[in-house]
Amino acid sequence: MSFHEVHFPRGISYGAVGGPGFKTSVLSRASGFDDRQSEWETPRSRYEVSHGIKNQAELDQLLAFFYARRGRAYGFRFRDWADYRSCVATQALSPTDQVIAVGDGVKRQFQLTKTYTNGSTSYVREIKKPVSGSVRIAVAGVEALSGWSVDTTTGIVTFTVAPANGLEVTAGYEFDVPVRFDTDKCLTTIEQFNVHTWASIPLVEIRV
């Protein structure tokens, strides 16, 4: 899969409409009962970002970005301002935000994850595109300032020495969503002199 490790303009992404979506097959019976089958274990987010264009300079920036990605050909990083950190919006990022593993004294590599919990049900999301310089790691509640590295293209944390058996490995970070344009066409409208708008800018999350 072709992916460019570049950020969609964050000034334009602010105010985007969108979020995660699952795929569920629903068969409605004559009795009124439903048979439901979840087809995706992992959701795909969709966004509409045309609302974020506020001036001609941003439209020019977006046009250049669209050309460089060749429409739908190349993926890129997108900040979902509604959900881009390991902690909730009202808290400060901490290296103990998310439990990503429990050490066994052997394993040295761990995938960054974020857990969403509602009541007794949880969903664990793999974080594949952490933001460079934002990742903090702790072992048994103590921040590790060295002895590990993170691949910001995969979200995999690698320790120099495996965490001891039974010790919780936690992480705090910012992250992006890997997406692509969901169109190969650039449709703009000239509303008045030097004022253009883009009719629609759909983005869709991609599997990486």
C-alpha positions in Angstrom: 0.0 0.0 0.0 1.3 3.4 -0.9 1.5 5.8 2.0 3.0 9.3 2.4 4.1 10.1 6.0 2.8 13.6 5.7 0.0 15.5 7.6 -3.2 16.7 6.0 -3.2 20.5 6.7 -4.4 20.7 10.3 -5.9 24.1 9.9 -8.3 22.6 7.4 -9.0 19.4 9.3 -10.2 21.4 12.3 -14.0 21.5 12.1 -14.2 18.3 9.9 -17.4 16.3 10.1 -16.9 12.6 10.6 -15.8 9.7 12.8 -15.6 5.9 13.1 -18.1 3.6 11.3 -18.6 -0.1 11.5 -20.3 -2.4 8.8 -23.3 -4.4 10.0 -25.6 -6.5 7.9 -29.2 -6.3 9.2 -32.0 -8.6 8.1 -35.4 -7.3 9.3 -37.9 -10.1 9.7 -41.6 -10.0 9.2 -42.1 -10.2 12.9 -40.2 -7.0 13.4 -37.1 -8.7 14.9 -33.7 -8.0 13.5 -30.9 -10.5 12.7 -27.6 -8.5 12.9 -24.2 -9.7 11.7 -21.1 -7.5 12.4 -18.9 -7.7 9.3 -16.0 -5.5 10.5 -14.2 -6.1 13.7 -12.3 -2.8 13.1 -14.1 0.3 12.1 -13.2 2.7 9.3 -13.5 6.4 9.9 -14.9 8.8 7.2 -14.6 12.6 7.1 -15.9 15.5 5.1 -13.4 18.4 5.4 -14.6 20.9 2.9 -16.1 22.9 5.8 -12.5 23.6 6.9 -11.5 25.8 4.0 -11.7 29.4 5.3 -9.8 31.4 2.7 -8.1 31.3 -0.7 -4.7 30.5 0.8 -6.1 27.3 2.4 -7.7 26.3 -0.9 -4.4 26.7 -2.7 -2.7 24.6 0.1 -5.3 21.9 -0.3 -5.1 21.8 -4.1 -1.3 21.3 -3.8 -1.8 18.5 -1.3 -4.4 16.8 -3.6 -2.0 16.9 -6.6 0.8 15.5 -4.5 -1.3 12.5 -3.3 -2.6 11.9 -6.9 -6.2 11.8 -5.7 -6.9 8.4 -4.1 -3.5 6.9 -4.9 -1.6 7.7 -1.7 -2.5 7.6 1.9 -1.6 10.3 4.5 -2.0 11.3 8.1 -5.1 13.1 9.3 -5.8 14.6 12.7 -9.2 13.9 14.0 -9.5 16.7 16.5 -12.3 14.9 18.3 -10.0 12.0 19.2 -6.2 12.4 18.8 -4.7 11.7 22.2 -4.3 8.8 24.6 -6.2 10.6 27.3 -9.6 12.3 27.5 -9.9 15.9 26.4 -10.1 17.3 29.9 -6.9 15.7 31.1 -3.2 16.3 30.4 -1.3 13.6 28.5 0.5 11.1 30.8 2.8 8.1 30.3 0.3 6.0 32.3 -2.7 6.8 30.1 -3.1 3.5 28.3 -2.0 0.0 29.3 -0.5 -1.5 26.2 1.0 -4.7 27.6 2.1 -6.7 30.6 5.8 -7.8 30.6 6.8 -11.4 30.5 10.6 -10.9 30.7 11.0 -12.0 27.1 8.9 -9.9 24.7 10.5 -6.6 23.8 8.0 -5.2 21.2 4.5 -3.9 21.9 1.8 -2.2 19.8 0.5 1.1 20.9 -3.2 0.8 21.7 -6.1 2.8 23.0 -8.9 1.2 25.0 -12.5 2.6 24.9 -14.7 1.4 27.8 -18.4 1.7 28.3 -19.7 -0.2 31.3 -18.5 -3.8 31.1 -17.6 -3.6 27.4 -14.3 -2.4 26.0 -12.9 -1.9 22.5 -9.1 -2.0 22.0 -7.9 0.1 19.0 -4.4 -0.3 17.6 -2.6 3.0 17.1 -0.5 2.8 14.0 0.4 6.4 13.4 1.6 8.1 16.7 2.9 11.6 16.3 6.6 11.9 16.4 7.9 13.3 19.7 4.6 12.8 21.6 5.1 9.3 22.9 5.8 8.7 26.6 6.3 5.3 28.1 6.1 4.0 31.7 6.8 0.6 33.3 5.0 -0.2 36.5 3.9 3.4 36.8 7.4 4.9 36.5 8.2 6.8 33.3 11.0 5.3 31.3 13.0 8.2 29.8 15.3 5.8 27.9 15.7 2.2 27.0 13.0 2.1 24.4 12.1 3.5 20.9 8.9 3.8 18.9 8.4 3.4 15.2 6.0 6.3 14.3 5.0 4.6 11.0 3.7 1.4 12.7 3.1 2.4 16.4 5.4 -0.4 17.6 7.4 0.3 20.8 10.7 -1.6 21.2 12.5 -2.0 24.5 16.2 -2.6 24.7 15.6 -5.0 27.6 12.3 -6.8 28.0 10.1 -5.6 30.8 10.1 -7.9 33.7 7.3 -10.5 34.2 4.1 -9.0 35.5 5.0 -5.3 35.1 2.5 -3.2 33.3 3.7 -1.2 30.2 1.7 2.0 29.7 1.9 4.8 27.2 0.7 8.3 26.5 0.8 9.8 23.0 -0.9 11.8 20.3 -1.9 10.0 17.1 -3.1 10.5 13.5 -5.6 8.5 11.5 -4.2 7.0 8.2 -6.6 8.1 5.4 -6.8 8.7 1.7 -8.9 11.0 -0.4 -12.1 9.2 -1.4 -12.3 10.9 -4.7 -10.0 11.4 -7.8 -11.7 14.6 -8.8 -11.1 18.1 -7.7 -14.4 20.0 -8.0 -14.2 23.6 -7.2 -16.6 26.5 -7.5 -15.8 30.2 -8.2 -18.2 32.1 -6.0 -16.7 35.5 -6.6 -13.3 37.0 -7.7 -10.5 35.2 -5.8 -13.0 33.2 -3.7 -13.2 29.5 -4.6 -14.8 26.6 -2.7 -14.3 22.9 -3.0 -17.7 21.1 -3.4 -16.7 18.0 -1.3 -13.6 16.6 0.3 -14.3 13.1 1.4 -11.6 11.2 3.3 -11.7 7.5 4.3 -9.5 5.6 6.8 -7.3 2.9 5.3 -5.9 -0.3 6.8 -2.2 -0.1 7.4 
